[in-house]
Amino acid sequence: MIASYHWLIVTAERGDEEMKVVCRTSALTAGLQSAARVVSPRATLPILQNVKLEATIGEEGMLSITGTDMNTCVKRIVPAQVEKEGATTVQAKLLADLIASFPETDITMELQDASLIIHDDGSEHLLPTVPADEFPIMPEIAEGVTFTIDQATLRKLIRQSVFAAATEETAGVCTGVLIEAEEDSLSLVATDTHRMAIARTKLSEPVERRIEAVIPATVLRDINRLLTETEETVHIAIDAAHIQLETKDMQCITLKMQGQFPNYKRVIPKSFTRRLELNSATFLSALRRVSLHVGEHTRCIVLHIERDKMTITAEDPEAGRGSGREVIPTALDGEPLLIAFNASFLMDFFNVLESDTAIMEMNENYQAVVIRPVESEDEEGEQESTEKKSAKGAELEDGEWLYVVMPMQPPEQYEG
């Protein structure tokens, strides 16, 4: 559950002025699409269907574009040639669609009376505006814990975790992702109670105290789109009610979700009796083919794991999709096992996995399974590293990513 912002629509110090600004189409389109992503065209308050445009000169001209749904607020900074400072608001979707339709060129936006005039050399469009002083003021973090991380690393953590969050609204806090900073470690955790993804990295400096926030997975996916694959820094601040992420050209602040997130450390098995090593690409390809035979409701595939091979099968007579069987080479340490999974749960992990090799650690076919990537290319190092991780169980290391998934009941034809 997400609490509502205690924002009020208040009068700002400066309302609309005779703003005039020139931007490149591509930069303006990117900024508008980012800010408009949190704007709902069906918002009950008409002003919330708008984005706020504010042009300032300063050392360098810039145009800030802000959108909000009163739970999340996104502000993007776009480089601009500012001839006149000013601010106004305009319908988000209308403006974004219009600017996106222009070829790459210089777009001039000029505020005159109650209209925003948009033109280039051969066209002119007038859009109605609403005064900027009717737009909500962006909240500020109060006495929060702050830390920094490079954007590429944060994007990786998001990709490695967000897919495991629940999608049903009734799942409450499990529709969000836990962001936890403690000492010099940052963890992102997501679960739908049937599977869980945990991604962890090392911070450049320790935080002053442990802090956590659960934010909606949908918001985190939007944040992922706002970040870049660079080592440029993103500043993160968390207080009692909000989490804020800020880069040189973006600011996003959102409410923390309410509710108790599951204790993820208790879910991770502490020991295993079986260890399976497999080629990630080979396994994913076989999964994709076999999963074509399962219905949308069951999604059940069966893995028959032996010493040096795995047989993957699927059959759903009620769905009328035939049956499939794939055999791939693997290496099992432990007794053979027949175990069933939701095919989508496995593919979600392996679709994100970049490592050539993965390790599946198991006990019985009704107990949680842990899947990890093997990062090192040194086989001897791989074996030693993985054995240490298995022995440590729930104690994650910085830079580690693991996936915990519950098996399904095997179909009747496989039992016995």
N, C-alpha and C positions, 0 to 999 in steps of 0.2 A: 504494500500500500504506500502511496505517495501522499505526503501531507500537502495541503494547499499553501502557496506562498501568502504571507501576510503583506503582500504588496498593495499599495494604494495608488490609484491614478491621481498623481499630484501635479501641481503646477510647477514647471521648471523655471529656472531663472531667465531662460531665453526661449522664445517661441520661434515661429518661422521668420526668416529674413530673406532678402533677395539673393538666394544662393545661386552660384553659377560654378559649374565644375566640368572638367573634361577628363574622360577615362577611356582606356582601351576596352574594346568590346569583350575580349577574353577575360581580362581581369575583373571587369564589372560583372560579367555573367557568373564567374566562379564565386565571387563574394555574395551575390544575390542568392545563388542556389544554396550556399552554406547556411546563410541566415534564415532563408525561407523554409528550410527543412523542418524547423520546429514550429512553424506557423501553420495553424489550421484554418482553412477557408470557411469552416463551419463554426468558428469561435462565436460564442454568444455575445461577447463584447466586440463590436465592429473594429475598434482600434487594434485588436489582437490579430486581425486579418492583414494588418499592415506591417511593413518594415520601416524602421526609422533611418533616415539618411542624414548624416551630419558632416559637413565639409569644414575643414580647418586648414589653415595655412601652416603655422608653426615653422620649424626648420625645413620641413619638406611637406608639400601639399598632400593631404590624404582625405579619403572619404570613408567614414565608418558606417557600416550597415548592420543594423541590429534587429533581430527577430526574437519573439518570445511567445510561449504558451502559458506563462505564469508559473510553470514548474521548471522549465529550462530556458535559459537565455543565451543566445549566441551572437557575438559581435565579431565581424570581420573587417579588417583594415585593407583598403584598396588604394594603391598609389594613384594620385590624381593631380591634375593641374587645376588648382583652385584659384579662380578669379574673384569670387565673392564668398565669404564664409556664410554659413547659415544651416538651418535644419528644418526638416519636414518629415511627414510619413506618407506612404503611398501603398496601395494594395500590393502585397508581396507577389502573388502569382501573376497578376497582370503585368507588373514591371519585369519580373524575371522572364516570362515568356516573350515579352516584347524585345528585351535586350538580346536574348538568345537567338532571335531571328535575324539579327543584323550580321553582316559579314565582319571580318576583322577590320576595324577602323577606329577612328576617334569619335566618341559619342559625347555630345554636349548635353548636360542637364541643367536647366535654368528654371528657377522658381519665380513665377510672376503671379501676383495676386494669390489665388487659391489653386493654381494649376502648375504642374511640373511639365515644362516643355522639353521634349527630347528630340534632338535632331542631329543629322550629319549633313553632308553637302547636298543631299538630294531628297531628304524626307523630314517631316516634322510631325510629332505626335504630342497630344495634350492629355495628361492624366490628372484626375482630381486628387487632391491631397487633404489630409487632416493635420491640424497644427501639432508640432512636435511636443508641445507641453501637455498633450493629452496621452502621451505614450508612457508606459510604466518605467520607472527609474530602476536601473539594474542594481540588485542588492550587492552588498560588500561582505567579504569574509571578516568575521570578528574573532580576533585572538585564535587563529587557527594554527595548526601544525603545517609547515611548509617543507617541500623537498623538490628536487629537480631530477629529471631523467631525459635522455635523448629521445626524440620523437620516434625513430625507427625501432628502438627497443620497446617503447610503450605500445606501438602498433603490433609488434610481435606478440606481446603479452595478451593484448585484446584478442587477436586472432586465435591464440591458443586456448582461450577460455570461454569467450562469449557464446560459442555454438552450443554449449552444454546447458545454458539457462533455459528455464521453462518458458513455454510460449502461451500457455493458458492463463488468462487473467486471474482465474481462481487460485492459482499457485502462489499468489501473494509475493512475499519477499524473494521467492525462488525465481521470479521473472527478472531479477536483478543480478548484478555481478558484485561480489565483495572485493573491495580494494583495501588492502591491509598493509600498513607500513609499521615496521617494528625494528628498532635498532637500525641496521644498515641493509635491511631486506624489504623488498616490495613484492607482495603476492596478489594475484588476481584469481578469484575462485568463482566458479559457476556450477550450479547443480539443478537438475529437475527432479531429484530424489531417486532417479533410476540410474543416473550416471553423473560423474563429477569431473571437471577439468581444473587443474591447479597449475598455474604458471608463476614462476618466481625468478627474480633477478636481484642483483646487488646494487645498492645505491652508492653514489660517490661519497656521500656523507651520511652519518646516522641521524635519524629524526630525534627530536628532543624527548618525545614520549610516543608510546604506541597509539596509533589512531586508525580508525577504519571507517569506511563508508560503503553502503550498498546503493548502487545507482541502476536505473533501468537498463536492461541489455539493449533496448532500442536506442537509448541515448548514447550508450557506449559505442554502438555501431556508427552512429553519426559522428561521434568524436574521432573515430578511426579514419573516417573519410576526410576530416579536417586536417589531420596530421600528414606529415610527409616522411618519405624514407630517407631521412637525413639524420645527422648527428646534432642538429640544432636542438636547443634545449626547450623542454616544456616545463613550466613551473606549476606545481600542484599545491593547492592549499585546501585543508579540510578543517571545518569547525563543527560545532554541535548540530548544525542544520544543513550545511551546504558542502559541496565540493566544487572547486574552481580549477580549471586548466587554462593556462595562458601561454601563448607563444608571441613572437614579435608581431604577428599579423592576425591573431585570433584570440578571443576570450570566450570561454564557455563556463557558465555557472549553473548548477542544477541542485535541486533538493535531494537530500539523502532519503532513501526509502525507509519507512518505519517497519519494525518487526525484528525478530531474532533470526539471524541467518544461522543455518545448521552448523554445528561444530565439525568442520571438515576434517580436522586432524584425527578425530575418533573413527572416521569411516575407512581410513586407509589401513589395509591389513598389515600386520607387523611381521608376518613370516609367510613363506610359500613352500609348497612341496613340488611344484612344477615350474620349469622355466623354458619358454619357447622362443627361439630366435627365428625371424623370418624377414624376407625381402619386402620392403614396404610397397614398392610399385607393383610387384607381382601379386601380392595379396590384394591390393586395392583393385587391380584389373579383374581378378577372379571374382571378388565381391560384387563388382558392378554387373558382371554378366549373370551371376547366379541370382542376384537380387531382382532381376527382371521377372523372375518366376513367382515372386511372392506378392500377395495382395497388400493393399494399403493399410488394412487393419491389423494384420498379424506381423508382417515384416520379419518373420522368423526364418533364420538360416541356421544350419547345423554344421558344426566343425567336428570332424573325427580326426583327432590329433594322435599321430603315431610317432615313432622314433625319428624317422627321417622324411616324413611327408604329412600333409594335411589334406583331407578330402572335405570339400565344401559343397553342401547340397541344400536344395530348397525345393519344396513341393507344396502347393496349396490347391488341392482339388476344387475347393469351393470357389476359388477365384478364377478357375478355368484358364490358368496361365502355364500349364504344363509343368515340367520339372527341369532342374539343372544340376550338373555335377562338374566340379573342377578339382583337379589334384595338383598341388604345388609342393615343391621341396621345402622342408623346414628342418630345424634341429631342436629336438625335445630332450630336456634333462628332467627325468621323472617318469612316472607311469603314464601310459596312454590314457586319453580322456575324450569323451564325447560331450560336447557342450553346445548350447544354443544361445544365439544373441539376436537382438533387433539389428537387422542389417544396416539401417540408417545410423544407428549409434556408432557402429564400427567405421562406416564410411565418413562420418563427420570428422572423426579424429584423423584418419589417414588422408583425407582431402587437404588437411592443413599441414600434415607432417612433411618436413623437408628432408629428414634423415633417410639414408638408403636402407637402414636396418632398424627394426623395432623389436622390443622384448615384451612378451606377454608373460606375466607372472600369475600363477593360478594355484588354487587348492582343489576343492571339489567343484562339481558342475552346478552347484547351487550357491556358491560363495562368490563374493566380489573378485573381479579380475583387475589387475593393474597393468596398463600398457605404457611403455616409456620409449622415447627415441634413443638410439645409440649415436652419440655425437662424434666420438673418436673414430678415426679410420685405422687406428692401430688395433689389430685384433686382440693382441695380448692385453693391451690397455683396456679394450672394451670389456673383456671378461672380468678383469680385476675390478674395474669401476662398477660394473653392474652387480657383481657379487657384494660389493660394499653397500650399494644402495639397497639391495634386497635385505641385507642384514640389519640396516638401519630402519627399515620399515617406514613408519610415519614421519621420520625426520627428513624433511626435504633439504636439499642443498641449494644455494644460490645458483641461478642459471638453469635449474631443473624444471622439467615439465612432465607431469604425469596425468594419466587418465584412469579413473576408476569407473568400471561399468559392471552392472549386475547382469548375470545371465538370465535367459528365459527358460521356461519349462520346455524340454524337447517334445516335439510332436509324438503322438502315441505310437506311431510305427517305428520309432527309434528306441522306445523304452524296452527294458528287459534284455 
